[in-house]
Amino acid sequence: MLLLLVCLVISLAFAGWEWLRPYESGSDPAARFRIAHASVTRDHRNLWLDLYLKHTGGEPHDLGKPVDLQLADGRSIEPAGTTLEGETGTTAIGFRFWLDEADFSGPMSLRINDGTLSVRSGSGVPDGGDGSPRFFTTRNW
């Protein structure tokens, strides 16, 4: 019984650590936002990458500055769609990118405002081919 209780406590501690840790520790303050989560959804041969960002405070988002996804091969891709949240200011932003499988060949970063946020540190297309989204709460995917 004691062994089961110890295993339960260890499991709960690990689950809490996975759930509560930030997407990226020490995000760039010049970006004015932090990534809350990312999701990837397969759409035939291509994939949708959705990024959900939360405002970190300070200055609001500058709509006049470009936002783009930096790929491992040096290319940059503009969002296919943008969603803004907030009644008195932008408190959260959603970006949607239309990508090929080859675009997942390495790390990705997002340029927003005057800063850069790390989207992912891994390489390769995430698993999941049934069309349902795969969510990521850290950049290690």
N, C-alpha and C positions, 0 to 999 in steps of 0.2 A: 504494500500500500504506500509506503514511504517513497519507494522508487517511482511509482506512478505520479505521486504528488510533485516530486522533483522534476520529472519530465514535463508535467503540465506547466509548472512555473517557468521552466526554460523555454517551452514553446510559446507561452504567452509573452514573455520578454522579447523573444525574437520577432513575433508578430507585431508587437507594439513598436519596436525599433524600425521595422520595415514600413509601417504605416505612418509614423510620425516624423521620420527624417526628411529633410528638405530635398527637393529635386536636385539642386546644385548648391553646395555650401559655398558661401562667399561670392554670390553673384555680383556682377559689375554694377556699381551704384549709378554710373552714367546711363545705364539702360533704363533706369527708373521703374523697372518691372522685374519680377522673378517668374520662372516657369513653374506652374503648379503641377501640371501633368501634360503628357503627350499621348496621342493615340494614333495607331496605324490601322487603316481599313483597306483591304484588297478590293479593287474594282476592276475585274477582268485581269488584264496584264499589268495594269498600273496600280498605284497605291495612293491613298489620301493620307497625308500627315497633318494631324490637327494639333495645334499647340494652344494651351490655355495659360495665360499670364495674369498675374495679380500685381496691382500697383504697390510699390514699396513705400510710397509717401513722397513728400517733396513736390517737385515740379510735375505738372501734368504731362501727358503724352503729347509730343509735337507732331501733329498731323502733316506738317510740311516736309518732314524728313522721311526718306525712303526706308522701308523695312524689307529685308531680304534674307533668305536662307543661304548660308555659305556651305557648299559641299566640299568633300575631300579633294576633288579634282580641280578646285579653284573656281568653279562656276558659281554664280549666284542666281537664285530663283525668287521671283516676286510672288507674294501670296495670291492664290486664286480667289480667296474670299477673306473678308475681315469682319469681325463682329465686335462692337464696342458695348461695354456695360457701364452703367452708372447714370444717376439722375443729375447730379450737380458737377460731375467731372468723370473722367474715365477711371473706374476702379478696377476693371478687368478687360482684357482683350483676347479674342480668339482669332487665330490665323489658320488658314487651310492651304496646304500646298499639294499640288498634283505632281507626283514623282514616278519615275521609272524604277525598275528593280536595280538598275546600274547605279542610280543615285544613292543607294544605301551601301556603297562600297567602303565607307569610312566615316570618321567623325563629322558631325554637322554643328554649325553654330548659327545663331540668329543675330543679325545686326538690327538694333532698334534704338532710336534716338541717337545718343552719342556713345553707346556701349555695345557690348557683345555678350550674349548668353550662350552657354554650351548646351546644345540640344541632346546630343548623344556622343558617347566616347567609343562605342563599339563599331563593328562593321558587319555587313550581311543583312539580308532581308529578314525581318522578324517572322517567326512562325505564325501560322494561322492562314488558312486559305478558304474558309467558309464564308467570308464576307462580313463577319462580325468584327467589331473593333477590338484591338489589343491595346490595353492601357499600360502606361509606364509612369511611375512616380519617382524615378531617378533617371539620371542620364546614362547609366550603365546598361545599355541594351544594344 
